[in-house]
Structures are given as C-alpha cells and as structure tokens.
Amino acid sequence: MRVLVVDDDNLHLLILRKIFEKSQDTVVVAHNGIEAIEELRKDPNFNVILTDIMMPEMDGLELLGRIKGDLKTQSIPVIGFTAGDVEYYRRKSLIPFDILVPKPMDFWDLHQLAKKKAVSNLN
C-alpha cells in the first residue's frame, strides 16, 4: 500500500511512518497541504491519504478540496484528524472526509482505519 501522510508535527509523521513501514507499506510525508499537492503532482498513485486539518500554509480542508477536485486524485480515500472540534470540521467542510477522527488518537487504530479504507476503495 502507498500512503501519503500530511502533518506539521514531525513526531506524528515519524510514528505513522514507522507503523506503516512495519506493514511493508510505502510512506511519503508532507508537512502541509502545499507539500502534499507537490507529492501528488509527482505521482498521484496513493492508496490512502492521512492529513491533519490544522496546518500552516494550506490546511487539511483546502487540501481535501484540491484532492477531491482533481480527476487524478478524487478517488483516493482521505482520512482527516484534528485536535479541534471534529463536528465543527464536519459541518465546515464542503466536501466530507472519508473518515474524520479526533486527536489524540491511537496511531495503530489510525493505521487499521487506513488499511480498511484503502482495501474497501479497491473493491
């Protein structure tokens, strides 16, 4: 599985990278939405994208809109996570996340959600 993880927190990036790599997954990291869009332009073939919502330069909501608005990437499942109010972001987002979870979260649970979403997207 090929995963794009987007977060401005280096510790979260490191933990998620290690968890996915233990499952033999390929992980690409980005520190904000702008970097994520650059990675998607290079190669849009990701099975799932995990993104924080509150990030500098381009937040997760704008990133979600760009992903779902592009024919090359619109079918990639996007899992959002936030330390903010999950219900607020559900209402604020014009396009819904495939899954939206609160921080703090169990990184292993997030890994399992991503695996399930990527597999269900193949079917």
C-alpha positions as a Markdown table, in Angstrom:
| # | Residue | x | y | z |
|---|---|---|---|---|
| 1 | Met | 0.0 | 0.0 | 0.0 |
| 2 | Arg | 1.2 | 3.5 | -0.8 |
| 3 | Val | 0.3 | 6.2 | 1.8 |
| 4 | Leu | 0.7 | 9.9 | 1.9 |
| 5 | Val | 0.8 | 11.3 | 5.5 |
| 6 | Val | 0.4 | 15.1 | 5.9 |
| 7 | Asp | 1.1 | 16.7 | 9.3 |
| 8 | Asp | 3.1 | 19.6 | 10.5 |
| 9 | Asp | 4.0 | 17.6 | 13.7 |
| 10 | Asn | 7.3 | 15.8 | 13.0 |
| 11 | Leu | 6.7 | 13.3 | 15.8 |
| 12 | His | 3.4 | 12.3 | 14.4 |
| 13 | Leu | 5.0 | 11.9 | 10.9 |
| 14 | Leu | 7.8 | 9.7 | 12.4 |
| 15 | Ile | 5.4 | 7.5 | 14.4 |
| 16 | Leu | 3.0 | 7.0 | 11.5 |
| 17 | Arg | 5.8 | 6.3 | 9.0 |
| 18 | Lys | 7.3 | 3.6 | 11.3 |
| 19 | Ile | 3.9 | 2.0 | 11.8 |
| 20 | Phe | 3.1 | 1.8 | 8.1 |
| 21 | Glu | 6.6 | 0.7 | 7.2 |
| 22 | Lys | 6.3 | -2.3 | 9.7 |
| 23 | Ser | 3.5 | -3.4 | 7.4 |
| 24 | Gln | 5.7 | -3.1 | 4.3 |
| 25 | Asp | 3.8 | 0.0 | 3.2 |
| 26 | Thr | 5.4 | 2.8 | 1.2 |
| 27 | Val | 5.1 | 6.1 | 3.1 |
| 28 | Val | 5.5 | 9.6 | 1.7 |
| 29 | Val | 5.3 | 12.5 | 4.1 |
| 30 | Ala | 4.4 | 16.2 | 3.7 |
| 31 | His | 4.4 | 18.9 | 6.3 |
| 32 | Asn | 1.5 | 20.8 | 4.9 |
| 33 | Gly | -1.1 | 20.8 | 2.1 |
| 34 | Ile | 1.3 | 22.6 | -0.4 |
| 35 | Glu | 3.9 | 19.8 | 0.0 |
| 36 | Ala | 1.2 | 17.2 | -0.3 |
| 37 | Ile | -0.1 | 18.7 | -3.6 |
| 38 | Glu | 3.5 | 18.7 | -4.9 |
| 39 | Glu | 3.8 | 15.0 | -4.0 |
| 40 | Leu | 0.5 | 14.2 | -5.7 |
| 41 | Arg | 1.7 | 16.0 | -8.8 |
| 42 | Lys | 4.8 | 13.9 | -8.9 |
| 43 | Asp | 2.9 | 10.7 | -8.5 |
| 44 | Pro | -0.9 | 10.5 | -7.7 |
| 45 | Asn | -0.9 | 6.8 | -7.1 |
| 46 | Phe | -1.6 | 6.6 | -3.4 |
| 47 | Asn | -4.0 | 4.1 | -1.8 |
| 48 | Val | -4.9 | 6.4 | 1.0 |
| 49 | Ile | -4.1 | 9.9 | 2.4 |
| 50 | Leu | -3.9 | 10.8 | 6.1 |
| 51 | Thr | -4.0 | 14.5 | 6.9 |
| 52 | Asp | -4.0 | 16.8 | 9.8 |
| 53 | Ile | -6.5 | 19.6 | 9.5 |
| 54 | Met | -4.8 | 22.4 | 11.3 |
| 55 | Met | -1.5 | 23.1 | 9.4 |
| 56 | Pro | 0.3 | 26.2 | 8.2 |
| 57 | Glu | 0.3 | 27.4 | 4.5 |
| 58 | Met | -2.5 | 25.0 | 3.4 |
| 59 | Asp | -4.7 | 23.3 | 5.9 |
| 60 | Gly | -6.4 | 19.9 | 5.6 |
| 61 | Leu | -9.7 | 21.3 | 4.5 |
| 62 | Glu | -8.2 | 23.1 | 1.5 |
| 63 | Leu | -6.1 | 20.0 | 0.7 |
| 64 | Leu | -9.2 | 17.8 | 0.8 |
| 65 | Gly | -10.9 | 20.2 | -1.7 |
| 66 | Arg | -8.0 | 20.1 | -4.0 |
| 67 | Ile | -7.7 | 16.3 | -3.9 |
| 68 | Lys | -11.4 | 15.7 | -4.5 |
| 69 | Gly | -11.5 | 18.3 | -7.2 |
| 70 | Asp | -8.8 | 16.7 | -9.3 |
| 71 | Leu | -9.7 | 13.8 | -11.6 |
| 72 | Lys | -6.4 | 12.1 | -11.0 |
| 73 | Thr | -6.8 | 12.1 | -7.2 |
| 74 | Gln | -10.5 | 12.3 | -6.4 |
| 75 | Ser | -10.9 | 8.6 | -5.8 |
| 76 | Ile | -8.2 | 8.4 | -3.1 |
| 77 | Pro | -9.7 | 8.0 | 0.3 |
| 78 | Val | -8.8 | 10.9 | 2.7 |
| 79 | Ile | -8.7 | 10.4 | 6.4 |
| 80 | Gly | -8.5 | 13.6 | 8.4 |
| 81 | Phe | -7.5 | 14.1 | 12.0 |
| 82 | Thr | -7.7 | 17.1 | 14.2 |
| 83 | Ala | -7.1 | 18.3 | 17.8 |
| 84 | Gly | -10.0 | 20.7 | 17.1 |
| 85 | Asp | -13.8 | 20.0 | 17.3 |
| 86 | Val | -14.5 | 17.2 | 14.9 |
| 87 | Glu | -18.2 | 18.1 | 14.5 |
| 88 | Tyr | -17.2 | 21.7 | 13.6 |
| 89 | Tyr | -15.0 | 20.5 | 10.8 |
| 90 | Arg | -17.6 | 18.1 | 9.6 |
| 91 | Arg | -20.0 | 21.0 | 9.2 |
| 92 | Lys | -17.4 | 23.4 | 7.9 |
| 93 | Ser | -16.1 | 21.1 | 5.2 |
| 94 | Leu | -17.9 | 21.4 | 1.9 |
| 95 | Ile | -16.6 | 18.0 | 0.9 |
| 96 | Pro | -16.7 | 15.3 | 3.5 |
| 97 | Phe | -13.6 | 13.4 | 4.6 |
| 98 | Asp | -13.9 | 9.7 | 4.1 |
| 99 | Ile | -13.1 | 9.4 | 7.8 |
| 100 | Leu | -12.5 | 12.2 | 10.3 |
| 101 | Val | -11.1 | 11.4 | 13.7 |
| 102 | Pro | -10.1 | 13.4 | 16.8 |
| 103 | Lys | -6.6 | 13.8 | 18.3 |
| 104 | Pro | -5.2 | 12.4 | 20.4 |
| 105 | Met | -5.7 | 9.2 | 18.5 |
| 106 | Asp | -4.2 | 5.8 | 18.8 |
| 107 | Phe | -1.8 | 5.6 | 15.9 |
| 108 | Trp | -2.3 | 1.9 | 15.5 |
| 109 | Asp | -6.1 | 2.4 | 15.2 |
| 110 | Leu | -5.4 | 5.1 | 12.5 |
| 111 | His | -3.2 | 2.6 | 10.7 |
| 112 | Gln | -6.1 | 0.0 | 10.8 |
| 113 | Leu | -8.6 | 2.5 | 9.6 |
| 114 | Ala | -6.3 | 3.5 | 6.7 |
| 115 | Lys | -5.8 | -0.2 | 5.7 |
| 116 | Lys | -9.5 | -0.9 | 5.8 |
| 117 | Lys | -10.4 | 2.2 | 3.8 |
| 118 | Ala | -7.7 | 1.5 | 1.1 |
| 119 | Val | -8.9 | -2.1 | 0.7 |
| 120 | Ser | -12.6 | -1.1 | 0.5 |
| 121 | Asn | -11.7 | 1.5 | -2.1 |
| 122 | Leu | -10.2 | -1.2 | -4.3 |
| 123 | Asn | -13.5 | -3.1 | -4.4 |
